[in-house]
Amino acid sequence: MTQREMCVVSDVLNFLESFEDDEAAALVTDPPYCAVGSASQATAKKYLGHRTKSRRTNFSGDTRDARSWLRWTTLWLIEAMRVVRVGGVVCIFCDWRQLPLATDALQCAGWIWGGIVPWNKTRAVRPRKGAFRSQCEYVIWGYRERLIGNPKVTIDGCITAPRRKAEREYHQVGKPEEVTRQLVQVAPVGDLVIDPFMGGGSVGAGCLREGRRFAGGDRSAHSVTVSRERLAALAKELAA
């Protein structure tokens, strides 16, 4: 691994400050949603339910209210725009509750808003009698100054992939590789994708499978250890 192909324990702003200007082609990340239940609840209870057990530890940073989440997200998105080069792309996961705030933060930080990519988790998720299923989460995306991204691809604007139980072996709310593999294609092959909220390493796994370089950080030492192990095992598998 090179210096920028590693997982580090770091707060989001410290992580981003460690990069040179224009060093990355894209930022793809899944920050804490801060959107369900009370701030005092453990994340397992908030996101997995009373009867669901996870071997992964609760994660921090999920206690902000709406106004503080908006300000905090704007702050790190401003620093991220220095790191991602002109023409590069940012992709941020969120749920329906934070969707208006996330799009505001993106534009407040100076990014040009490119749109919304729904992630359809399929009909197996959260039925609701008398109304609509809560079966989608969202990726808001934008770009710096002008859109270049990866001129060699056209990526679907709606991604359908079930939530895999295996992802919760890495993180309580881990995203499927089927999703992250598509998102990281906004960076050209061989270029650097960064993820300051690495969690269980699903963005890094997508990068390895799609031939992109990856640098990830997380404030949880446990998550960094899990991600390092996962990505090392995947790299060995792909090299076999």
C-alpha positions in Angstrom: 0.0 0.0 0.0 1.1 3.5 -0.7 0.7 6.4 1.8 -2.7 7.2 0.4 -4.0 3.7 0.2 -4.6 3.1 3.8 -7.2 3.3 6.6 -6.5 5.7 9.5 -8.1 6.6 12.8 -9.0 10.3 12.4 -11.7 12.8 12.8 -13.3 14.0 9.6 -11.6 17.4 9.5 -8.2 16.1 10.5 -8.5 13.4 7.9 -9.3 15.9 5.1 -6.6 18.3 6.2 -4.0 15.6 5.7 -4.4 15.8 1.9 -2.9 18.1 -0.6 -5.0 20.4 -2.8 -6.7 18.6 -5.7 -5.4 15.2 -4.6 -8.5 13.1 -5.0 -10.8 12.4 -7.9 -13.9 11.8 -5.8 -15.2 11.6 -2.2 -17.8 8.9 -1.6 -19.0 8.6 2.0 -21.7 7.6 4.4 -21.7 10.0 7.4 -23.9 9.5 10.5 -27.5 10.3 9.6 -28.5 11.6 13.1 -32.0 11.1 12.0 -33.8 8.4 13.9 -34.7 8.2 17.6 -33.3 10.2 20.4 -29.7 11.3 20.7 -29.2 9.2 23.8 -30.1 5.9 22.1 -27.4 3.4 21.2 -27.1 3.2 17.4 -27.9 -0.5 17.4 -31.3 0.3 19.0 -31.9 3.2 16.6 -31.1 1.5 13.4 -31.3 -2.2 13.9 -34.4 -2.4 16.2 -35.0 -3.9 19.7 -34.7 -7.6 18.6 -31.7 -7.3 16.2 -28.3 -8.2 17.5 -25.1 -7.1 15.9 -21.5 -8.2 16.7 -20.3 -4.7 15.6 -20.0 -2.0 18.2 -22.2 1.1 18.4 -20.7 4.0 16.4 -20.3 7.6 17.6 -21.2 11.0 16.0 -24.9 10.3 15.6 -26.2 12.7 18.3 -26.5 16.0 16.4 -29.8 17.8 16.0 -30.8 19.1 12.6 -29.2 22.6 12.8 -25.9 21.3 14.2 -25.8 18.5 11.6 -26.3 21.0 8.8 -23.5 23.3 10.1 -21.1 20.4 10.7 -21.7 18.8 7.3 -21.1 22.2 5.6 -17.8 22.6 7.4 -16.3 19.3 6.3 -17.7 19.6 2.8 -15.9 23.0 2.5 -12.6 21.2 3.3 -13.5 18.3 1.0 -13.8 20.7 -1.9 -10.2 21.7 -1.5 -9.1 18.1 -1.6 -11.2 16.9 -4.6 -9.9 18.4 -7.8 -11.8 20.6 -10.2 -14.3 18.5 -12.1 -14.3 15.8 -9.3 -17.4 14.4 -7.7 -18.8 14.0 -4.2 -21.4 11.4 -3.2 -23.0 11.4 0.2 -25.5 8.8 1.6 -28.5 10.1 3.5 -32.0 9.0 4.3 -35.3 10.9 3.6 -35.2 12.8 6.8 -31.8 14.4 6.1 -32.3 14.8 2.4 -33.2 18.5 2.5 -30.4 19.4 4.9 -27.9 17.3 2.9 -28.6 19.1 -0.3 -28.4 22.5 1.5 -25.1 21.6 3.1 -23.7 20.5 -0.3 -24.5 23.9 -1.9 -23.6 26.0 1.2 -20.1 24.5 1.0 -19.8 25.6 -2.7 -20.3 22.4 -4.6 -22.6 22.4 -7.6 -25.5 20.0 -6.9 -25.7 17.3 -9.5 -28.8 15.4 -8.4 -30.1 12.5 -6.2 -29.5 8.8 -6.8 -32.1 6.6 -5.0 -30.9 3.4 -3.5 -33.8 0.9 -3.7 -33.3 -1.7 -1.0 -36.1 -3.7 -2.6 -39.6 -4.6 -1.3 -38.3 -6.7 1.6 -37.6 -3.5 3.6 -39.9 -1.7 6.0 -43.5 -2.3 4.9 -46.0 0.2 6.2 -49.7 -0.6 6.2 -51.8 2.0 4.5 -48.9 4.0 3.0 -45.6 3.6 1.2 -42.7 1.4 2.1 -39.6 3.1 3.4 -37.4 1.1 1.1 -35.1 3.8 -0.3 -32.1 5.6 1.0 -30.4 8.3 -1.2 -27.1 9.5 -2.5 -26.8 13.2 -3.2 -24.0 14.1 -5.5 -22.3 17.2 -6.7 -19.1 18.4 -8.4 -16.5 21.1 -8.1 -16.9 24.0 -10.5 -17.6 21.9 -13.7 -18.5 18.3 -14.2 -15.8 16.0 -15.5 -16.1 12.9 -13.3 -15.2 9.8 -15.3 -15.9 10.6 -19.0 -15.7 6.9 -19.9 -18.8 5.8 -18.1 -22.5 6.4 -17.7 -23.8 5.3 -14.3 -27.4 4.4 -13.6 -29.3 7.1 -11.8 -31.1 4.6 -9.6 -29.4 1.7 -7.9 -31.3 -1.5 -6.8 -29.6 -3.7 -4.4 -30.9 -5.5 -1.3 -29.3 -4.8 2.1 -27.0 -7.7 2.8 -26.8 -9.2 6.3 -23.1 -9.8 5.6 -22.5 -6.1 5.6 -23.6 -5.9 9.2 -20.7 -8.2 10.1 -18.5 -5.2 9.2 -20.7 -2.3 10.5 -24.2 -1.8 11.9 -25.4 0.1 8.9 -22.9 -1.0 6.2 -23.8 -0.4 2.6 -23.7 -3.2 0.0 -20.7 -3.5 -2.3 -23.2 -3.6 -5.2 -24.0 0.0 -4.4 -20.5 1.3 -3.7 -19.0 -0.4 -6.8 -21.3 1.8 -8.9 -20.6 5.0 -7.0 -16.8 4.8 -7.1 -17.0 4.7 -10.9 -17.4 8.5 -10.9 -13.5 8.4 -10.5 -11.4 7.2 -13.4 -9.7 3.9 -13.1 -6.5 4.2 -11.0 -7.5 7.5 -9.4 -8.0 8.2 -5.7 -11.3 8.0 -3.9 -11.5 9.1 -0.3 -14.0 8.3 2.5 -13.7 10.1 5.8 -16.5 8.0 7.4 -15.2 4.6 6.4 -17.3 2.5 8.8 -16.9 -1.1 7.7 -15.0 -0.3 4.5 -17.7 -0.8 1.9 -16.5 2.1 -0.2 -12.9 0.8 0.0 -14.1 -2.6 -1.1 -15.9 -1.1 -4.1 -12.7 0.7 -5.0 -10.6 -2.5 -4.8 -13.1 -4.3 -7.0 -13.3 -1.5 -9.6 -9.6 -0.6 -9.7 -9.6 2.7 -7.9 -7.1 3.7 -5.2 -8.6 4.3 -1.8 -7.9 6.3 1.4 -10.3 6.0 4.3 -10.6 7.4 7.8 -12.9 6.9 10.8 -12.9 8.2 14.3 -13.5 4.6 15.6 -10.4 2.5 16.0 -12.6 -0.6 16.0 -14.0 0.4 12.5 -10.6 1.1 11.2 -9.4 -2.4 12.4 -12.4 -4.1 10.8 -11.9 -2.2 7.5 -8.2 -3.0 7.3 -8.8 -6.7 7.8 -11.6 -6.7 5.3 -9.7 -4.8 2.6 -6.5 -6.9 3.2 -8.5 -10.1 2.7 -10.3 -8.7 -0.4 -7.0 -7.6 -1.9 -5.5 -11.1 -1.3 -8.7 -12.7 -2.9 -8.5 -10.4 -6.0 -4.8 -11.1 -6.4 -5.2 -14.9 -6.3 
